[in-house]
Amino acid sequence: MEEHLVACPEAFDNLDSASCPVKKNSTMTTRNLAELEAFAAIASAKSFRKAAAKRGVSVSALSLTMRNLEERMGVRLLHRTTRSVSPTEAGQRLLQRLQPALDEIAAAVDMVNDFRARPTGTVRINAPIPALETCLAPLAGAFLAANPEVSLELISDAARVDIVENGFDAGVRFGEDLAQDMIATPIGGPLRYLVLGTPAYLAQHGVPEQPEDLLRHRCVRHRFPSGSMFPWEFEKAGRKVSITPEGPLTVNDPRVSLRAGLDDVGLIRLVEEYVQPGIAAGQLVPVLEDWSPPLPNWFLYYPSRRQMSSAFRTFLDFVASNVPPVP
């Protein structure tokens, strides 16, 4: 069907051309706009799955929307394979003209929202589980109560994701992991990782005095989404040591690591604030504390070149007023 583009390139250069086959049923309707928004989401993400997650619909519904749009326009807009999705030449040219218009529509709608008594919309945040549980989840209830027309999505993810490509308003990472083109706001106080074991485990296997002693211990290891193993890093008096621990259990979720530590599977290494309840209850005992220096704070980060919705702006203001300042 792409021959239509070759025979009539003005389809995307001159939308008023009466001779273009794409001009069929050109009167703009709400359905047309929704279909074009769906196309832009898929073409930008190069994935039906990612676009469906961003728009809050099923993949099958999004696929049907695209099929209807292509049939109505008489032009194939997307190349589809089992592994990838990419715009055709027609789709690329349409996206180039369409995306600025959709951005302007979104900005215009959000400008009107600024006049509302209460903000509306959805805020999507991507963050590792410890940051969600200790920094953001405690704020969710109060934020939603104060902003009843705003929806909040808190998505746990330890991978380094492109928040723009994946449809997030912001992410949370350590300061040292942030891209330079991001605006970042510190949330929470100084952090440090602790190595911990239960009193029973330490009584049976001994207390490590140096990081190298960990090589003789059972440790619960953590594997990143990239496949690499999380190293246990230490520093004292200018000396830095990195240990890749050994042990019978490897996980990719700190909650599973914590559970394993409490069950005497082995030593664990987690963010101090995350394990504080276990320490206070006497269930976990920190070791090598003098080898555990402070780390960069968690930072809430977001792109500087993106139109900010009223809902996200309200969320940022709420976080700023409810998170204690970093010393």
C-alpha positions as CSV (number, residue, x, y, z in Angstrom):
1,M,0.0,0.0,0.0
2,E,3.0,2.3,0.3
3,E,2.8,3.1,-3.4
4,H,0.2,5.8,-2.5
5,L,3.0,7.7,-0.9
6,V,5.2,7.5,-3.9
7,A,2.4,8.5,-6.3
8,C,1.2,11.2,-4.0
9,P,4.0,12.6,-1.8
10,E,2.0,15.7,-1.2
11,A,-0.1,13.6,1.2
12,F,2.1,14.8,4.0
13,D,3.5,18.0,2.5
14,N,0.2,19.5,1.6
15,L,-2.7,18.2,3.6
16,D,-5.2,20.3,1.6
17,S,-4.4,18.5,-1.7
18,A,-7.7,17.2,-3.0
19,S,-6.0,14.6,-5.2
20,C,-4.4,12.6,-2.3
21,P,-5.8,9.2,-1.4
22,V,-4.9,10.0,2.3
23,K,-7.5,12.7,2.1
24,K,-10.4,10.2,2.6
25,N,-12.7,11.2,5.4
26,S,-10.4,14.0,6.4
27,T,-12.8,15.8,8.7
28,M,-11.1,15.6,12.1
29,T,-13.1,13.7,14.8
30,T,-12.3,12.7,18.3
31,R,-11.6,9.1,17.0
32,N,-9.2,10.4,14.3
33,L,-7.2,12.3,17.0
34,A,-7.1,9.3,19.2
35,E,-5.9,7.1,16.4
36,L,-3.2,9.7,15.4
37,E,-2.1,9.9,19.1
38,A,-1.9,6.1,19.2
39,F,0.2,6.0,16.0
40,A,2.6,8.7,17.4
41,A,3.0,6.7,20.6
42,I,3.8,3.5,18.8
43,A,6.1,5.1,16.3
44,S,8.0,7.0,19.0
45,A,8.4,4.0,21.3
46,K,9.0,1.6,18.4
47,S,6.9,-0.9,20.4
48,F,3.3,-1.7,20.8
49,R,3.9,-3.0,24.3
50,K,5.6,0.2,25.5
51,A,3.0,2.4,23.8
52,A,0.1,0.4,25.2
53,A,1.6,0.7,28.8
54,K,2.1,4.5,28.3
55,R,-1.5,4.9,27.1
56,G,-3.1,2.5,29.6
57,V,-4.7,0.2,27.0
58,S,-4.2,-3.3,25.9
59,V,-1.8,-4.2,23.1
60,S,-4.6,-5.8,21.1
61,A,-6.7,-2.7,21.4
62,L,-3.8,-0.5,20.2
63,S,-3.2,-2.9,17.3
64,L,-6.8,-2.6,16.2
65,T,-6.6,1.1,16.4
66,M,-3.6,1.2,14.1
67,R,-5.2,-1.2,11.7
68,N,-8.3,1.0,11.4
69,L,-6.1,4.1,10.9
70,E,-4.0,2.5,8.1
71,E,-7.1,1.2,6.4
72,R,-8.8,4.6,6.5
73,M,-5.7,6.4,5.2
74,G,-4.9,3.7,2.6
75,V,-1.2,3.8,3.5
76,R,0.9,1.4,5.7
77,L,2.4,3.5,8.4
78,L,4.3,0.9,10.4
79,H,6.7,-2.0,9.6
80,R,5.8,-4.9,11.9
81,T,7.9,-7.9,12.7
82,T,7.8,-10.3,15.6
83,R,10.7,-8.5,17.2
84,S,10.4,-4.8,16.1
85,V,8.2,-2.0,15.0
86,S,9.4,0.9,12.9
87,P,7.7,3.7,10.9
88,T,7.5,3.2,7.1
89,E,8.6,6.2,5.0
90,A,5.1,7.4,5.0
91,G,4.8,6.9,8.8
92,Q,8.1,8.7,9.4
93,R,7.0,11.7,7.4
94,L,3.6,11.8,9.1
95,L,5.2,11.5,12.5
96,Q,7.5,14.5,11.7
97,R,4.5,16.7,10.9
98,L,2.2,15.2,13.5
99,Q,4.3,15.2,16.7
100,P,4.7,19.0,17.0
101,A,1.0,19.4,16.5
102,L,0.2,16.8,19.2
103,D,2.7,18.5,21.6
104,E,0.9,21.8,20.9
105,I,-2.5,20.3,21.6
106,A,-1.2,18.8,24.9
107,A,0.3,22.1,25.9
108,A,-2.9,23.9,25.1
109,V,-5.0,21.5,27.1
110,D,-2.6,21.7,30.0
111,M,-2.6,25.5,29.9
112,V,-6.4,25.4,30.4
113,N,-5.8,22.9,33.3
114,D,-3.8,25.7,35.0
115,F,-7.1,27.6,35.4
116,R,-8.8,24.7,37.2
117,A,-9.2,24.8,40.9
118,R,-7.6,21.4,41.1
119,P,-5.0,19.8,38.8
120,T,-5.9,16.7,36.8
121,G,-4.0,14.0,35.0
122,T,-1.6,11.1,35.6
123,V,2.0,11.3,37.1
124,R,4.2,8.3,36.3
125,I,7.4,7.7,38.3
126,N,10.1,5.0,37.8
127,A,12.3,4.2,40.8
128,P,14.1,1.3,42.5
129,I,12.1,-0.4,45.2
130,P,14.1,1.0,48.2
131,A,13.5,4.6,46.9
132,L,9.8,3.9,46.3
133,E,9.3,2.3,49.7
134,T,11.3,4.8,51.8
135,C,10.9,8.1,49.8
136,L,7.8,8.1,47.6
137,A,5.3,5.6,48.9
138,P,5.0,7.4,52.2
139,L,3.9,10.5,50.3
140,A,1.4,8.9,48.0
141,G,-1.6,8.8,50.3
142,A,-1.3,12.5,51.4
143,F,-0.6,13.6,47.8
144,L,-3.6,11.8,46.4
145,A,-5.9,13.0,49.2
146,A,-4.8,16.6,48.4
147,N,-5.2,16.1,44.7
148,P,-8.2,13.8,44.1
149,E,-8.3,14.3,40.3
150,V,-4.6,13.2,39.8
151,S,-3.6,9.6,39.4
152,L,-0.2,8.4,40.5
153,E,1.8,5.5,39.1
154,L,4.8,4.4,41.0
155,I,6.7,1.7,39.0
156,S,9.6,-0.2,40.5
157,D,12.5,-0.8,38.2
158,A,16.2,-1.2,38.9
159,A,17.2,-0.9,35.3
160,R,18.5,2.3,33.7
161,V,15.5,3.1,31.6
162,D,14.9,6.1,29.3
163,I,12.1,7.8,31.2
164,V,11.0,9.8,28.2
165,E,10.9,6.9,25.8
166,N,9.0,4.8,28.3
167,G,6.4,7.5,29.1
168,F,7.5,8.4,32.6
169,D,7.3,12.0,34.0
170,A,10.3,11.4,36.3
171,G,12.6,8.7,37.7
172,V,14.6,8.2,40.9
173,R,18.3,7.2,41.0
174,F,21.5,8.0,42.8
175,G,23.0,11.4,41.8
176,E,26.0,9.7,40.2
177,D,23.8,7.8,37.8
178,L,22.0,10.8,36.3
179,A,22.3,12.0,32.7
180,Q,23.6,15.6,32.4
181,D,20.6,16.9,30.6
182,M,18.2,16.1,33.5
183,I,16.9,18.4,36.2
184,A,17.4,16.6,39.5
185,T,16.0,17.3,43.0
186,P,17.4,15.5,46.0
187,I,14.9,13.5,48.1
188,G,15.7,12.0,51.4
189,G,18.9,12.2,53.5
190,P,22.4,10.7,53.0
191,L,22.4,7.0,52.2
192,R,24.7,4.1,52.8
193,Y,24.7,0.4,52.2
194,L,25.1,-2.0,55.1
195,V,26.1,-5.6,55.3
196,L,23.9,-7.5,57.8
197,G,23.2,-10.9,59.2
198,T,21.0,-12.4,61.8
199,P,22.3,-12.9,65.3
200,A,22.0,-16.7,64.7
201,Y,24.0,-16.6,61.4
202,L,26.8,-14.5,62.9
203,A,27.0,-16.7,66.0
204,Q,27.4,-19.8,63.7
205,H,29.7,-18.3,61.0
206,G,31.5,-15.5,62.8
207,V,31.6,-11.7,62.3
208,P,33.6,-10.4,59.3
209,E,36.2,-7.8,60.4
210,Q,37.5,-6.9,56.9
211,P,35.7,-6.8,53.5
212,E,37.9,-9.7,52.3
213,D,36.4,-11.9,55.1
214,L,33.2,-11.9,53.1
215,L,34.8,-14.3,50.6
216,R,34.5,-17.0,53.3
217,H,30.8,-16.2,54.0
218,R,27.5,-17.2,52.4
219,C,26.1,-14.0,50.8
220,V,22.9,-13.2,49.1
221,R,23.8,-11.8,45.7
222,H,21.9,-9.3,43.6
223,R,21.8,-9.4,39.8
224,F,21.0,-6.3,37.8
225,P,18.5,-6.4,34.9
226,S,21.5,-6.0,32.6
227,G,22.8,-9.3,33.8
228,S,25.8,-8.0,35.8
229,M,26.2,-8.8,39.4
230,F,25.9,-6.1,42.0
231,P,29.4,-5.6,43.6
232,W,29.8,-4.9,47.3
233,E,31.9,-1.8,47.6
234,F,33.6,-0.5,50.7
235,E,35.9,2.4,51.7
236,K,37.9,3.2,54.8
237,A,40.7,5.7,55.3
238,G,41.1,6.2,51.6
239,R,41.2,2.5,50.8
240,K,38.6,1.2,48.5
241,V,37.6,-2.5,48.2
242,S,35.2,-4.1,45.8
243,I,34.0,-7.6,46.5
244,T,31.9,-9.8,44.2
245,P,30.3,-12.1,46.8
246,E,29.6,-15.8,46.5
247,G,26.6,-17.5,47.9
248,P,23.7,-20.0,47.3
249,L,21.1,-17.4,46.4
250,T,21.0,-14.7,43.7
251,V,18.0,-12.4,43.5
252,N,17.0,-9.2,41.6
253,D,14.7,-7.8,44.2
254,P,15.7,-6.2,47.5
255,R,12.6,-7.5,49.2
256,V,13.6,-11.1,48.4
257,S,17.2,-10.3,49.6
258,L,15.8,-9.0,52.9
259,R,13.6,-12.1,53.4
260,A,16.5,-14.3,52.7
261,G,18.7,-12.5,55.3
262,L,16.0,-12.8,57.9
263,D,15.8,-16.5,57.1
264,D,19.5,-17.1,57.7
265,V,20.3,-17.8,54.1
266,G,23.4,-15.6,54.4
267,L,24.7,-12.0,54.7
268,I,22.8,-9.3,52.8
269,R,23.8,-5.8,51.7
270,L,21.0,-3.3,51.4
271,V,20.3,0.4,51.9
272,E,20.4,1.3,55.6
273,E,17.0,3.0,55.7
274,Y,15.4,0.0,54.1
275,V,16.6,-2.4,56.7
276,Q,16.2,-0.1,59.7
277,P,13.1,-1.8,61.0
278,G,14.9,-5.2,61.2
279,I,17.8,-3.6,63.0
280,A,15.6,-1.9,65.5
281,A,13.8,-5.2,66.2
282,G,17.1,-7.0,66.8
283,Q,16.5,-9.3,63.8
284,L,19.5,-8.0,61.8
285,V,22.9,-6.9,63.0
286,P,25.1,-4.6,60.8
287,V,28.7,-5.6,60.3
288,L,31.6,-3.7,58.7
289,E,29.9,-0.4,59.5
290,D,33.2,1.5,59.5
291,W,33.7,0.3,55.9
292,S,30.3,1.7,54.8
293,P,30.7,5.4,53.8
294,P,27.8,7.7,52.9
295,L,26.5,7.6,49.3
296,P,24.9,10.2,47.1
297,N,21.3,10.9,47.9
298,W,18.3,9.7,45.9
299,F,17.4,12.2,43.3
300,L,14.1,12.7,41.6
301,Y,15.0,13.6,38.0
302,Y,13.1,14.7,34.9
303,P,13.9,16.0,31.4
304,S,14.5,19.8,31.1
305,R,13.2,20.0,27.5
306,R,9.7,18.5,28.1
307,Q,6.4,20.3,28.6
308,M,5.5,19.8,32.2
309,S,1.9,18.9,33.0
310,S,0.0,20.7,35.8
311,A,-0.3,17.3,37.6
312,F,3.5,16.7,37.5
313,R,4.2,20.3,38.5
314,T,1.8,19.9,41.5
315,F,3.6,16.6,42.4
316,L,7.0,18.3,42.3
317,D,5.7,21.1,44.6
318,F,4.3,18.6,47.0
319,V,7.6,16.6,47.2
320,A,9.5,19.8,47.7
321,S,7.3,20.8,50.6
322,N,7.1,17.4,52.3
323,V,10.6,16.0,51.9
324,P,13.1,17.3,54.5
325,P,15.9,19.4,53.0
326,V,19.2,17.6,52.4
327,P,21.8,18.7,54.9
